[in-house]
């Protein structure tokens, strides 16, 4: 505005040249300033060329007219601080300040150092403000990305929980419903017992689904072993459980409960097995759970295991022991990996299929002092199988332990 006032009042020689220079300066300044808010445009060659032209026009006008035209240098500093970053900023800002001081001292003597100081300050302060603005935008983008990841993680958790809950529960209901249908004609009391179990399983499933929705469900290994006994017995499969100390902590026990649930569900659905073995053992700071069966379900070419031509939901493995394919075992592998564990699944050398999970002992649940060094508890549940099968699930009448 000072330069414009000089032009209007006729204090500037060659006003047409001064007016053209003022128009050029304003145009270049606005161009550089607007492009400085976008990284790609700021670093473009055209922006650097415009900043160079702006420097040349500023030097020409300030050197030619002095007075208010010297204040173009602080504006040049603003444009320089907005357009340059990091390694280029300090030398460029210093060079612009020295240039401003030289031109100003030529017109006003040592008083021109004020222009040099104002130019340097405007350069650095503008650069700091622009960098802070960029940091705020980056933090906002990072926060939005974290929010999206949290939503995706919660969706994945819910999908795994829903699969594990409904897959196991529906398998239990199907097996017990078939048992009740077979028993109804010759043993009404036994059929009613199976129906009572179906009701209990359904009520428990409703409770677990509500807890899964709110995210507070914590599994129990003991409860899953009891359920495994119930469903395997109803399917006519002999269950042998071996547990060894040290006992796992609550978080590890909950994860192992999920492994038992998924593995037993696959045994009932796909194995056609006569016997299932669940072994829990500890070694050092890790605990291992193995669920093995002697069924005829096959694993072919790293694809899904089959029984009677039907693809399984999770009995899938590769030669390296990595879990692939089925949603159930894939979800379990992700759960265990997040807790520092691992999951392997595949056929056994002597026949059948095995799922093995390894997890660290829960440090938050140490063993009490004076606890026994080890304990081996073996429980064998025996059920009688019939010769008929439907859909890969045994239809034999199950009996208690």
N, C-alpha and C positions, 0 to 999 in steps of 0.2 A: 504493500500500500504506500510505503514511503517512496519507492521508485516511481510508482504511478503518479503520486502527487508531484514529484519533481518534473515529470513529463508534462502534466497538465499546466503547471505554473510556469513552464518554460525555463526551468533552471537547468535543463539537461541539453547540452549541445547535440546537434543531429538527432532530434527527437524521433524521427522515423526509424533510425537504426536502433535507438534505445527501445522504442515500442516493439519493434520486431524481435529484439533480443528478449524483452520481457515476456512476450507471447511464447517464444520458443522455450524459455526457461520453465514457464508454468506448464506447458504441454509435456515436456520431458519429466518434470517433477511428478505430475499426476500419474503419468504412465508408469514410472518406476515405483511410486508408492502403492498403486493399486496391485501391481504384479508381485509385490513383496509378501502378500498374505498367502500365496500359494507356492509351495516348495518347487514344483516343476517349473512354473513360470518365473519364479525368482532366480532359479539357477540356469535359465535359458540364456543363450548367447545374445538374443535381442535385448534382454534386460541389462546385461553387462555393457553392451554397446550404448544403450540409452544413458546409463550412468556415466560412461566416459564422455559422451557428448554434453551431458549436463555439467560435468566438471569443467569442460572447455568453455562453455557458454558463461558459466559463473565467473571463471577467471577473467574472461574478456570483458564482461560488463563491470565487474568490480575494479579491475585495473584501469579501465577506460574512464569510469565516472566517479569512483570512490563514494564518499558520503553514505547515504542510505543503501546504495548498491552493495556495500560491503556486507550488509546483513544477509545477502544471498548465501554466504558461506555457511552460517549455522543451518540454513535450510538444506544446503548440500550435505551437511553432516547428518541431518535427519534422514535424507534419502539413502546415504551410504550405510547408516546403521540399520535401516529397514531392509536393504537389499543384500547385505553381506552377513555371513555367519562364521563363527569359529576361527579357523586359521587365517582366513582372508581379512577378517574384521580389524584386528589390531594394527597390522602394517598399513592397511588402507586408511583407517581412521587417523593414524599418526601422520600419514602423508597429506591428507586433506587438511589437518590442523596446521601443519608446517606451511603448506601452501597458503592457507588463509592468513597466517601470521605474516608471511613475507609480503603478500599483496597489501595487507592492512598497514603494516609498518612503512611501506613505501609511500602511502598517502598520509598517515597520521602519526608517524614516528613510533615511539615505544608504546603509545596508547593503543596501537593496533594489536598488541598481545591479548587484549580483552576479546577481540574477535577470534583469535586462535583458540583461546580457552573455551569460549562459548561453542565454537565448532567442535572441539574435541568432546566436550561434555554432551552436546546434543547427539553426537554419533554414538557414544557408549551407552547413554541412558536409553536411547531409542532401541538399540540392539538388545539391551537387557529386557526392556518391556516386551519387545517382539518375541524374544526367546521364552519369556515367562508365559506369554499368551499361547505359544505353541505347546509348552509343557502342559498347560491346563487342558488344551484340546486333546493332547495325547493321553492324559490321565482320564479324561472323560471317555475317550474311545476305549481305553483299557478296561475301565469300569463296565462299560456296556458289553465288551467281549467277555469279561468274567461273569456278568449276569447271564449272558447267553449260555456259557459253558455250564453254569450252575443249573439252569433250566434243563439243558440236555442231560446232565448227570442225573438229575432227579427223574427225568423221563426214563432213562436207562434203568435206574434202580427200580422204579415202579414196574416197568415191563418185566424185569427179571423176577421180582417178587410175585407178580401176578401169574407168570408162567409157572414158577415153582409151586405156588399155592394151589392153583386150579389143576395143574397137571397131576400132582400127587393126589389131591382130594378126589378128583373124578376117577382116577384109577382105583382108589380104594372103594368108592361107591359102586363102580361097575363090578369089581370082583365080589364084593359082599352081596350085591343085588343078585348076581348069578348064583351065588351059593344059597341065598334065601329061596330063590326060585326052585333050585334042585331039591332043597330040603323040605319045602312046604308040603309035598305029597306024603312024605314018610316020617318026618320028624318036625312037628309044628313048633315045639319049644325051641329047637335049634334054629329054625327059620326066624322065629321072633327075636331070638338073640342077635342074629345077623342084622335084622331090621333095626333093632335098638342101636347097634353099632353104627349103622348108616345114619341114623338121626343124630347120634353124638358127633360123628365126623362132620356132618353138615353144619351143626351148630358151631363147632370149633372152627370150621372154615370161614363162617361168617365173622366170627370174632377176629380171626387172623387177617381177613381182608380189610376190616375196619382199621386194625392196627397198622397194616401195610400202607393204607392211604395216608394216615397221619405220620408215618415214618418212625413209629416207636416200637415196632415189633422186634423182639429179641428171641431167637430160637433157642431150643434146649436140646442137647444131644440125648439126654435120657428120655425125653418125651418122643423124640424121633425114633429111638430104638424100640420103644414100646409100640409105636405105630407100625414100625417095620415088622415087628413080631405079629401084630394083628393082621396086617394085610398079607404077609407071606404065608401065615398059617391058613388064612381063608383061601389062598391060592394053592394050598397043598405043597408048599415049598419048605423044606427043613432049614431053619435058621440057627447058625452057631455064632455067638458073640463072644469075643475075647477082649478083655480090657486090662491094660497094664498101667501102673503108675509111671511117671508123675501125671496127675490129672491136669488137663488144660485149663487155662483161665477162661473167664466168661465170654470174652470176644472170640477166642479161638473155638470154644465149645459151640457157640452159635453158628460159626462158619462150618464146623464139622457136622452139625445137625442138618445144614442145607445139603451137604454132600451125601449124607445118609438118605435124605428124602429123595433127592434126584436119582441116585444110583438104584435104590430099591424100587422106585417107580419104573425105571427102565428094565429092571429084572422082571418085574411082574408083567410089563407090557410086551417085552420082546424076547426074553431069553429062552423060555421053555425049559427052565432049569429045574432040577430036583433038589438042589442044595445051594444055599447062599451063606457065605462066611463074611462076617464083619469083624475086623481086627483093628484095635486101637493100641498103639505102642509109642513109647517115648524114647528118644535118644539124644542126650545132651540137652540143648536148648530148643529142640524141635520135637513135634509130635506128628505121627503118621497114622492115617486112617485108610484102610483098604476094604473095599467092598467087592467080593469076588463071587462068581457063580460058575456052575458047571454046565450051563446051557449050550444050545446049539446055534444061537444067534451068531451070524458071521459078520466079519468086517472085510469088505472087498475093496481093494485098490484105493484105500484111503477115503472111500466114500462112506455112506451110511450103512450101518449093520442092518441085516435083514433077517426076518424069520417068517417063513411062509409067503415070501414075496412082498411083504409089507415093509416099507422103509421105517426105520426107527426115528425117534425124536432126538436122541443124543448119543447113541452108542457108536461114536465115530472116533477114529484115531489115525495117526500117521505113524510111520516107522520110527520117527524120532520121539514119539510119546506126546507130541503136541496135540491139543484138542482142537478139532475143526468141525465145521458143519452144524450139528444139532444145537438148537437154541439153549437147551438146558445146560449141557456141559460147557458150552462157550460162556454162558453167563457165570457159571461157577468158577471157571478159570479166571475170569476178570475179577470176581470177588476176591479170590485167594491171592491173585497177583497184587491187588491193591493192599493186602495185609502182609505182604512179604512172603507169601507161600507159593505153591505150585500145584497143578493138577495134571495127572496123566491118565489116559484111558486107552485100553487096547486088549486084544485077545491074549490069553495065557498060553504058555507052551504046552501044558497038559490038557488044554481044552477049556472052553468057557471064556468069560470076559471079566476084566478087573478094572476098577476105578481106584486110583490112589491119590490121596491128598496129603500134602506136607505143609505144616504151618509152624511158626515159632510159638513157644509157650508165652502166654500172656504175662508180661512182666508186672502188670498191675494186680495180679492175683497170685502172689507167691505161696508156696506150700508152708503150712504152719510148722513151727519148730517141734521136733519130736515125732513128726509123721513117719510112718513106716517107709522104708526104702523102696519097696515095690510090692505089688500085689497082682496076682493073676486070677481073674474071675471068668469062668467059662460057663455060659448058659446055652443049652441046646434045646431048641424048640422043634418039635417033630410034627409034621402034618402028613396026612395020607393023600396021595395023588391018585386020580382016576386016569383012565386011558384017553378020555376025550378032552379036546382043547377047542376053544373058540377064539379066533382072532389073535392067536399067540398067547392067550392067558389060560391057565389051567382051570378046568371046571370041576376038579375033584373036590370032594367034601373035606373041609379043613377041621382039624380038631385042636384042642388046647395043648399045652406043654405036657 
